[in-house]
Amino acid sequence: GLPNTSGTFPAQFSELGLYARIGSTVTGKTAPGIHALNVLASNWMEQLPTETQRALQQLAATGRIASATGQIWLDSEQRSLKIQTPRSEVLTGKGDQAGAVMRLSKVDRFQTLALLSLTGDELPRSPRLLLLHLPNLAATGQRHTQGARLSLEKWGQLPLLLERAKVEVGLRLPTPRRVERLRLDGSPAGMAPAQFQEGMLTFTADTAALPGGVMVYLITP
């Protein structure tokens, strides 16, 4: 890159990562399949393909964007994010949401749930699935500036504090499964009550279900 510009990118270039893969390269170097941009030029957005320009314009106007692959959806007005690939699914938000496999209801607060295949198989066929339940997590005494909490004033200390969060999880699967709670060190912590009916496995994810908190579930036949 140019001198004294290391790590200096326009905000909209970072947002472009919601639509396509982005990165940096050495000035004057090219690589197959890479569309090189001079993002320090005032007209850098005009160097983008037309459909990419439209995606960024829609994000600026509506707060919504879908990736070129159709795997990422963001609605900043609703504070919701969905990521959907053959081997993973992520849902973030406060209201009811649904992906191809995972469905969330009775969401009591803003939180993220991520469903991952542990075997390399696509989600419905994988015999081992991991579900991560992620509300707010912070150190004791951690302090931010008021408002958007963009600046950290104090790191805090152990123990970590896990926010109480609860959600009804539904997984569209071909066969019944067991749902096992895992402790934060990965050790088994007992089975979670689950039901399987008409191709849908349902259970409650509750971070306060056990002393010390629950954030991870192992789902197996």
N, C-alpha and C positions, 0 to 999 in steps of 0.2 A: 504494500500500500504506500500511500504518500507519507512523507515525514510528518510526525506529530498528529497523526490521525488514527492511531491504533485504537480500535474499539469504538470509533465514532460513526454511528449509523443513524439515519433519520428514524424517528419513531414508526413511521409508516412502513419502513423496510422490515422492522421487527414484526409488525402486524402481518406482513406478507407471509410469514411462517405459518399462519393459519390457512393459507391457500396452497402454498407450494413449499418444497424444500428450499431452504436458503443457507448461505454460508459465505465465507470470505475466501479469497484466493490471492495469489501474488500478482501484482500489476504486470501486465504484459504476457501472462501465462494463460493458456486455454486448456480445456479438457472436453472430451466428447460428451455431448448432451447437456453442457452447461451454457446457460444464457448469461453472459457477463454484463454487469451494469456498473456504471460509474455513479455510485450513490451520493457522491459529494458534489455532483453537478446539480444545478438548480432544476434542470429538466429531466432528472433521472426517471421519473415515473413515465415520461413519454417514451422511454426506451423499452417499456414492458409490452408484452403482447396485449392485444385489445381486450381479450376475455379477462386477463389478470387486472388490467386497469378497471374494468367494470366491477370486479369483485371488491377491490379496495374502495371504489366510489360507493358501492352499496353499504360496506361496513361503516364508512364515514357518515352516510345519510341515515341509516336505519339501525346500526349497531349489530347487524346480522351478517354472517358470512358462512359459506360452505366451501370446503376444500375442493381442489380440482379433482381429487380422487373420490369425493363423496364420503370420506371417512371421518371428517371433522365438521361439526356444526356448532357455531357459537351464536348466542343471542344475548348480547350484553345488557339490553334493556330488561330482559327477564332474568338475568344473572344465571344463565344455564349454558352448559357445555355438554356435548355428546361426542364421544369418539368410538368408532365402530370398525373393527377389523375382523378378519376371520378367526383370529385366536385371542382377541381381547375386546372388552367393551367397558367404557367409562361413562358414567352419568354424574353430572354435577349440577346442583341446584337446590331449590327449596320446595318446589311443587312436585306433583306426580310426573314421572317421566317413563319412557319406554324405548328400548333399543330392539335389536333383532332377537336377542335371547333374554335380556334382563328387563324386568318391569319393577318400578318403584311406586309405592303408594303409602299414604299416611306418613309423609315425610314431615317430621316435626321441626326441622330447622335446616339451614344451609349445610350441605354435606356432600361428599364425593363417595361413590362406590365404584370399585374397579374389579371386573371379573376377568381372570387370566387362565389360559390353558397351560398346564404344567407339563404336558406331554408332546407338544408340537402339533397335536390334532386340532381341527377346528372346534370351536367351543361346544356345540351340541354333542359331538362324538367323543370328546376328551373324557377319559375315565377319572382324571384328577383335575379339579378346578380349584382355584384359590380366589376367595373374595376378600378384598380389602375395604374396610369401612373407615372413612377419614373425615371426621369433623375437625374442629379446632384442636390443636395440640400445642402446648406451650410449657416452658419451664416455670417453676415457682418463682414469683417475683419478676418475671419478664415484663418489660414496660415498653410501650410504643408511644409515639406522639398521638395526640387525639385526632379523630377523623378517620381517614382511610388507612391508618396504621402502616404507612409506607416507610416510616423511619423507626429504627430500633434504638431506644435510648438505654436499655439495660438488658443484658443477656439472660439474667436470672440464674437459677441453680436447680439441681435435682431435689425432689422428684419431679418428673414431667406430669403435667396436668392434662387429662383427657376430658373433653367436653362430653356431657351426657347427650346422646343422640339416638333416636330410634326410627326405624323404617321397616315397612313390610316389603320383603323381597320376593319376587316371583321369577323363576328361571324356566324358560321353555326348553324342555329336555325330552329325549325319546324314552327314557326309562327312569324308574324311581332312584333316588340317591339319598345318602346319609349326609347330614350337615354336622361337622365337628368344629367346636370352638377351639381356637389355639390361643395360648398365652402370648404375651409380647415377646418371649424368648423362643417361640415356635413350638413349645411342648404342648401336648394334648390337654384340653381342659374340660372334656365332656361333650356330650352330644346336645345339639340344639333341637328342640321340637320342630318337626317339619312334616308337611303333608304333600302328597303327590296325587293330583287329580287331573284327568284329561290333558296329560302332557305338560302340566305346570307344577313345578316344585315350589312350595311357598314356605317361608319361615320369617321370623322377626330377627332383624339385626339390631342389637341393643348394646351400646358401648358400656352400659352400667349393669349388664347381666351378671357379672362376676366381680368380686373384689380385685382391684388392680386394673380392671377394664378389659374389654374385648374389642379388637380391631380386625381380627383375621379369622376366616372360616375355611376349612378344607372340605370339599364336596366330592364324595366318592360313591361308587355303587354299593 
